[in-house]
Amino acid sequence: MLPPPLPPLPALTRAEGRLVDAYLDVLDALGRVNPARGEHTYGALRAAQALVGRAAALRDALALMHERGESELHSATLARALRVLDGERRAALVTLPPEEDRRDER
């Protein structure tokens, strides 16, 4: 059985699309760097190195929006786009894991 179809992405400007993509890339890199969730220093190091470029892309997306006169972030629309693109799960990787996940530390 196939999973239910995802809701459609809301209409975004090209710059908003770049912003959402860059933000998710930063979240992914931060999730791989998170010392509370990682297992190996080499993978975290590689993610931290990639984070620099991802942050620059995020900055560039926001600068492009500003240059094009897009002075407001339409947070409800952008939040819908982030949810469709699995942003909640990806953002959760940046936070501390729940307390019950610490069983192996005791």
C-alpha positions in Angstrom: 0.0 0.0 0.0 1.3 3.4 -0.9 1.7 6.2 1.7 -0.8 9.0 1.5 0.2 11.7 -0.9 1.9 14.8 0.5 0.0 18.0 0.4 1.1 20.3 -2.4 3.8 22.9 -1.7 2.4 26.4 -1.4 3.2 28.9 -4.1 6.6 30.4 -3.3 8.8 32.9 -5.2 12.1 31.5 -6.5 13.9 33.4 -3.7 11.5 31.9 -1.0 12.2 28.5 -2.5 15.9 29.0 -2.1 15.4 30.3 1.4 13.4 27.1 2.4 16.0 24.8 0.7 18.9 26.6 2.3 17.3 26.6 5.7 16.7 22.9 5.5 20.3 22.3 4.4 21.5 24.2 7.5 19.2 22.1 9.7 20.5 18.9 8.2 24.1 19.9 8.8 23.4 21.0 12.3 21.6 17.7 13.0 24.7 15.8 11.9 26.9 18.0 14.1 24.6 17.6 17.2 26.9 16.0 19.8 23.8 14.6 21.7 22.9 12.5 18.6 26.1 11.8 16.8 28.4 8.8 17.1 31.6 9.7 15.3 33.7 12.8 15.3 34.6 12.5 11.6 31.0 12.7 10.4 30.4 15.7 12.8 33.6 17.4 11.5 32.5 17.0 7.9 29.0 18.3 8.7 30.5 21.3 10.5 32.7 22.0 7.5 29.7 21.9 5.2 27.7 24.1 7.5 29.8 27.1 6.5 28.7 26.8 2.9 25.1 26.0 3.9 25.0 29.1 6.1 26.4 31.3 3.2 23.7 29.9 0.9 21.0 30.8 3.5 22.5 34.3 3.8 22.5 34.6 0.0 18.9 33.5 -0.3 17.8 36.2 2.2 20.0 38.8 0.5 18.3 37.9 -2.8 14.9 38.3 -1.3 15.9 41.7 0.1 17.4 42.8 -3.3 14.2 41.9 -5.1 12.1 43.9 -2.7 10.7 41.0 -0.8 10.8 42.7 2.6 8.5 40.4 4.5 8.7 36.7 5.4 5.3 35.1 5.0 5.8 32.8 8.0 2.6 30.8 7.6 3.3 30.0 4.0 6.9 29.2 4.6 6.0 27.0 7.6 3.6 25.0 5.4 6.4 24.5 2.9 8.8 23.4 5.6 6.2 20.9 6.9 5.7 19.4 3.5 9.5 19.1 3.1 9.8 17.2 6.4 11.1 20.2 8.3 9.7 19.2 11.6 11.6 15.9 11.7 14.8 17.6 10.4 14.5 20.4 13.0 14.0 17.8 15.8 17.5 16.4 15.0 19.0 19.7 16.2 17.5 19.4 19.7 18.4 17.1 22.5 16.9 13.7 22.3 14.1 12.8 24.8 15.3 11.7 28.2 14.2 8.0 27.6 16.8 7.8 24.8 19.5 8.1 27.4 19.2 4.6 28.8 22.5 3.5 27.3 24.4 6.3 29.1 23.5 5.0 32.6 
